[in-house]
Amino acid sequence: MKKLKNFLLNMWERLLNPSIIQAVIAVVVGSAFIAVAVVFSLGHAYGFVAYIFYALAMLSLVYIGYMVWYGFPRVKQRSLEFCQRYEFTSRLVENYGFRTFVIACASLVLNALYAIYNGAVALYYLSVSSGVFALYYILLCILRGCTLTGARRRSSSELAPAERRERAVVSYCRCGIFIVAFTAVIVVAVVRTALSSHETRQSQHLIYVYALYTFVRFGFAVYNVVKVKKMDDYTSKALRNINFADALVALFTLQTAMMHAFGQEGDAAFNRAMGALTGGAVCAILMFMGIYMIVSGRKALEKEEG
């Protein structure tokens, strides 16, 4: 009896103070329970097995919430200690510019995959809007790739710090120009959404997953744009603004897809109006951001020359 009591106390202590490995396992297993419960819910399942998974999903949400709000400082500290053991992860944590570069490389891959996805949807459904979005993301891939290549060349060349900074600012201005130019592509999608009565209905289950990903990505993009604004690294600023343009258009794409997937037959006019309104707002923000990059970059160049 005493051994059982000690075992239960030990398990309780581990639950309250999980290691980084235990926290990762708990998140993975809990996410699996939640995913299964969502599938049962979408299928309107109410059997004994379904109720078990509903209960497990609820417990998983509670425990993940506990780790986030109460255990996060401990998990963060242990994660940082773990990262310090390796050169790559240590640099990733401590160097914001390097972290931005790595995230931009990952975003480049995601951009390419999303461009392929929109291209496939455009071919399968003969959707002009999806084709336009595919073109936009291809252009964004090229822009991000050129920015990363330019940053790589500047860091490996034997340029003076002042000349390296000047080239970074010039690259930042060019990114602003291209973001303004690429907005014309989104304008085509907005006009198409506002005028076309044809609706491309995609899988609702796929939209759920993409919605979660889009909102998380948009939240991080906004946070990083605000954070990098206070810095003097124009390469990081350019990459973070490209990420924001990426997330902003993804939000518009998601809104259009959700309107088509969940809207009723009599809501076509409302869907078109909402699509035009959201798309117009996205285009206005992109235009403003691009112009701001051009103006602020020009001022930085003038300051350097002066």
N, C-alpha and C positions, 0 to 999 in steps of 0.2 A: 504493500500500500504506500509505504514511504517512497519507494522507487518511482511508482507511478506519479505521486504528487510532485517529486523533484523533476520528473520528465515533463509534466505539464507546465510547471513553473518555468522550466528552461525553454520550452516551446513558446510560451507567452512572452518571455523576455526577448526571444529572437524575433517574434512578430512585432514587438514594440521598437526594437532596435535592429532593423535588418542591415546586413552588409550590402555592398553594391551588387554582388552576384545574386543575393536573395531578392533584392529589390527588382532587378531586371527579370528574374524568373517570375516573380509575382505579377509584374506588369504584362509579361507575355501570356502567362496562363490566364490571368484575369481578362485580358483582351480577347482571348479565345472564347471564354465563357460568354462575354458580352456579345461577341459576333454571332455565336450559336443562338443566343437568346433573341437577337435581332432577326435572324432568319426564321426562327419559330414564330416571332411576332408578325412578320410579314406574311407568313403562311397561315396565320390565324390558328395556330396550334394551341390547344388547351389541355393536353393529356398530362399524365403523371410525369413523364420524362421532361416535358416542356416546363412544367412548374419547378422541377428541380433545377433546370438551367436558369430559369428566371431568378430563383433564389440565389444561385451561385453568382449570377451576373450582378445582382444587387450587393451581395457581400464583396464582390470584387471592386465595384465602384466605391464602396465605403472604405475599403482598405487602401485602394489607390489614392483616394482623397486624403486619407490619413497620412500616407507617405509624402504627398505633395505639400500639405499644410504644416505638418508637425515633423515629419522625418526628413524633409528636403534639405535643411541645413546640414544634417549629418551625412546624408547621401552625397550632397554636393562636396563636402569636405573630403570624404573618402574617395570620391571620383577624382578630385583634384590631386590627391595624394597618389592615386593609381596612375594618373596621366603623367605625373612628374617622373615616373620610372623610364619613360621612353622619350626619345628626342622629338619625334614627330608630334605626338600628342601633347607634349609639354609646350612645343612651339605653337601648336594649334590653340592652346588655351591662353597663352601669354601674349601672343602677337596678333593684334586685331587685323592688321593688313594681310598677314599670312592666312588667317582664318577666312577673311573675305575672299582671298584668291582661291582657296580650296572649295568654299561654298559656291563660288562662281563657276568653277569647273564642274561641280555636281549639277548645278542649275543648267549648265550647257547641255549636259546629257538629258536632263528632264525636258528641256526645251525641244530637243530633237525628237524624243519619244512622243511628246504631245503634238508636235507638228505632224509626225507620222500618223498618230491617232486621228487628228482632224482631217488629214488627207484621205485616210481610209473611209471615214464617215462621209466625206464629200463625194467620193467615188461610189460608195454603196448606195447612198440616198440621193445622189445627184444634187447635193446641197451647195449652193453658191456661198452661203455664209461660212460653212465649215471650211470650204476651200480658201476663202479669204483669211480665216483665222490660221489655217495651215501656212499660208504665205507669210503672214505677220510673224509667226513664230520661227519660220526659216530665216527671215530677215533679222530677227532678234538673236538667233543663234550665230549668224555671221557677225553681227555687231559685237556680241559678247566675246566671240572667239578672237576677233581683231583686237579688242581691248586687252584681253588676256595675253595675246601674243606680243603686243606692244609693250605691256608692262614687263613681260619676261625679258624682252630684248633690252629694255632700259636698265633693268637690274643687273644683267650680265655684261653690259658694255662698260667701257672705261670713261664714262661721261662725268663731268664735274657735277656736284650736287645741284648747282643752280640750273645747269642745262637740263639735267634729268627732270627737275621740277617743272621747268618751262615746257618740256615735251609732254609731261603728264597733264598739264593744264590745257595744252592744245588738244590732246586726245579727249579730255573732258568736254571741251567746247564742241568737238566734232560729234561726240555722243549726243549732245543736246540737239545738234542740227539733224542728226539721223532720227532721233526720237520724234521730232516735229514732222519730218518727212514721212516716217512710218505711220503717223497718225492718219494720214490720208487713206491708208489701207483699211483702218478701222472705220473711217467714215463710210466707206463702201459697204461694210457689213451693217452699219447702223441704218443706212438708207434701205438696204435690202430687207432688214428686219422690219422696218416701218412700213414698207410698201407691199411685201410679199405675204400672201395668205397661206402659203405652203409651210407646213410644220414638220420638222424632222424629229420624230419621237425616238429617243434613245432609251436604253435599259434604265429603269428606275433604280435598280440595285446598284448599278455602276455610278449613277448620279449621286447616291448617298455617300459612297466612298470618295468620289471626287469632291463633293461639297466639304467634307471634313478636311481633306487635304488642302483645298483652296483657302478656306478660312484660316487654317493654321499658317499657311504660307503668306497670306495677306497680312496677318497680324505681325509676323516676324519682319516682313518687308517694311511695314510702317515703322516699327520700332527701330530698325537699323537705319532707315533714311533719316529719322530724327536724330539718332545717335551720331551718325557720320557727319551730319551737318556742322557739328562743332569742331570737327577735326580739320587738319590741313593736308591730308592725304587725298589728292585729287583722283588717283586711280581707284581707291576704295570708294570715293564718292560716286564715280562713274559706274562702277560695278553695282553698287547698292541701288542707284537710280534705275539701272537697267532691270534689276530684280523687282523693283517696285512697279515699273511699267509692265513687266511680265505678269505679276500678281494682279494688277489692276485689270488688265484685259481678261485674265482668267476668271476674275469675278464677274465680268460682263458676260463671258461665255457661259459660265455656270447659271447666271440669272436667266439667260435666253433658253438654255436647255431645260431648266426647271419649269419655266413657263409653258414650254411645249409638252413636257412630260406629264405635268400635273394639272394643266389647265383644262377647263371644260370646253366643249365644242362651241358654246356661245360666247366664249371669252376671247375670241381671236382679235377683235378690235382693241380690247384692253391690253392683251399681250403685246400687240404691236406698239401701242402707245408707251407702255412701260419699257419695252426694249429700246425705243427711240429716246426716251428720257434718260435711262441709265447709260446708254451708249453715248449720248450727247455729253453727259457729265464726265464720262471716262475720257472722251476726246478732249474736252476742255482742260481737264487736269493734266493730261499728257502734253498738251500744247503749252500750258503754263510752266510745267516742269522743264520741258525742253528749252523754252525761251529763257527761263531763269538760269539754266546751266550755261547757255550762251553768254548772257549778260554778266553773270558772276565770274565766268571764266575770262572774259575780256577784261574785266576790272582787275582780276588777279594778274593778267599779263601786263597790263599798263602799270601796275604797281611794281612788278618785277623790273620792267624797263626803266621806270622812273627812279 
